[in-house]
């Protein structure tokens, strides 16, 4: 897992290197520019003579980075020009110093974006500190740059992207490549910023983690899948976990089937489904490996299991509400982990008093619509800051919140947050969330034997989200994003674990 930073954290880390360690800011700027130039040359070296590079620079230190990039490339034999944006009176000391050096190196400054047919555009207008809407001449310049038929590279972050939320601040530069410094910024992980960034390379520029900035934000990586333990050789089906899936109203057996299948796909030992009698025959036919209970001896079922899944396809009737409340309260009293999903969340939204049953062992998995019902906020408002939304619900309830979206955010009540970059648009299909619920239950079960464990439920849930995303990517590779179904994700999960 790699640390991600907010704008405030990045500023503090940068300041620590300059003020506490004693590395001059101009040295850090030179390192940053060298890294950007290296990435440009990695792509452009074979066509140096044909390249026409334009570095578009603002008046701040991000602009200073861009000016230094232009100077380095010119000295390396590339035809490079500068285009300056912003008020000269507002230039930072470092930006002005870079301009003076560039002038001494005879880097040309152009006054018109159409001076040449540029093949590469370097965006160094705004850095990660931008929080206001892009307006006036800045907006006009970014709009013009986006229309140019050129390879586009952003320095640290595409101009116009909020570094914390990924929001588009009126308009944003559309980069093919973003070279960001030291740490990936949160806004490069979340849409639409992730889309505007293109490929992201995190460059080592000599700014490192500090105990003065406690990390709370993490990006899960494919290599993290190795944290999931293998089955122990002396185990049995009880050792590998018993999951109770409370799901499926009459005629709605698909959600129960997919949740149970997701759990089996990641190695769970036993699954029992508590569902309506009408679902018995189809479930026994589709998934004979699962046990079924269509009765009402809930206490016996709860005593049997290690982990409870509540909600997929259960409905929102009075009878469903009674069942969900009973299991939430009883599981809380027994300190058993719970995955609360779908109609379980919708019923929780209708009965906020049930939040008293939520603990750090509960994982909630709302999509944006369910999150809106849980919080009373509009989806458009939640999408402005997904990290804050997930953290606020986790802090309020004490539970783990897995906020499902194109980029899923997992937040624990202590503020620790994980972002998964795995997954694809093909996963936006019926039943995908039910599979995730089963996978999450299965992942939590992997750590029940206590021989291998992670420090908290939040981190385990983040691994489940990663596994689900990687499974979806495998399914998309085989079926394509247009043709894949939730069942393909189930099969993908088994493949991921087989090859880890």
C-alpha positions, 0 to 999 in steps of 0.5 A: 500500500502506498501513501497518498497525500492531500494538498495540505500534507504535501505542503507540510512534507515539502516544507519539512524538507526545506525548513527542517532538513535544510534542502533549498527549494531551488534544489527540489525544483531542479530535481522535479524538473529533471524528472519531468524532462527524463520522462519526456525524453524517454518518449521523445528521444527517437524523434528529437528533430521533429519535436516542437515542445511548448511549456505553458507556465503560470506565475507560481512554483509549478510554473517554475518547474515548467520553466526549468523543464523547458531549459533542461530540454533545450540544453539537451537539444530539443526545440523548446519554447515558453508561454507565460500565463498570469500576472508577472507581478505575482511571480514567486521568487523561485519562478522569477529565478527560473525565468532569469536562468532560462533567459541566460540559456536563451530559451525563447518565450512566445506570445501566441499559442499558434506560433508553431504546430507544437507536438508536445505541450507541458502544462505547468500553470497551476499546482496542487494548491489550486482550490478556486475556479479557473476563470478569465485568461487562464480558462481561455488558455487551458481550453485552447491547449485542450484543442491542440493536437499534441501529446500533453504532459502535466507537471505534478497535476493537470491544471484545473484539477482539485488536488484533494477531491479530483473535481474539475475547477471549471475547466481542466487540462487534459493530460496524456501523462502526469508526472507527480512528485514524491507521492500520488495526490488524492485528486489523481485517484478520484474522478474526474481528476483521474481521467484528466491525468492520463497515465500517472508517474510518481517521481522521486524528487527527494521529498520523503515521509515524515513523522510530523505528517501522519499518513491516513490515506493509502492507495492499494496496489496489485502486489498487496494481494499477497497480504491475503493468507493462503489456506493452512495445510492442516485446516478444515472447512470450519477453519476457513470460516462459516458465513451466514448470508441473510438475503433474498426476498421471495423471487429475489434469489440472485443476490443471495446466490452471487454473494454466496458465490463470491465468498466461495470464490475466495476460499470460504469453508461453509456458507449458509443462506437464510432466505425465503422459502420460495428461493429454496429450489433455485438456490439448491439447484444453482449452488448446492454447496451452500446450506439453506435455512428458510425458517426463523431460528435466527439464534441458531444460525447466528451461533453457527456462523463466524461472519454475517452478510445482511441485506442483498435482495432482502427487500424493505418490507416490515418483515425484512426490517424485523429480520435485519434489526434482529441480526444487527442487534444480535451480531453486535452483542456477539461481536461478530463481523457484519457486511451490511449491503443493499436493502440492509443499508436502505432499511438502516436509512429508514431506521437511523436508531439502528446505528447503535448496533454498528461497531468497528467490526461492521462493514457498510458497502453503499453505492452513491444512491444508498449513501445519499439515503444514509446521509440525507445528502444529494449524490451530486454533493457527495461526489464533490468529496468522496473521501470526506463523505466516507470518512464522515459516515465511518466516524459517525457510526464507528463502522467501516464504510466502503463507498462504491463508485468508479473509484471505491473509497474505504474509510475506517472510523479512525480516519484511515482511508484506502483508495482502489484503482483496480476495476473497470466500467464493465463492473457497473453491472447488476450483481457486481455489488453482491459479489463484492459483499461475498468477497469481503466476507470471505476476506475477513474470514481469511484472518479468523484463524489468527495465524495471519492477521491485519491490524484492523477491519478497514484494511481487510475490507480495502484488500477485499475491494482490491481483490474485487477490482482485480477480478473485474479486470481479469473478467474484462480482459477475457469478456470485454467490458461490454459483455461481462456479467457479475458471475465473471467477476466471481470466476475472476476472483478465484483466478486472482488468488490462484496466481497471486 
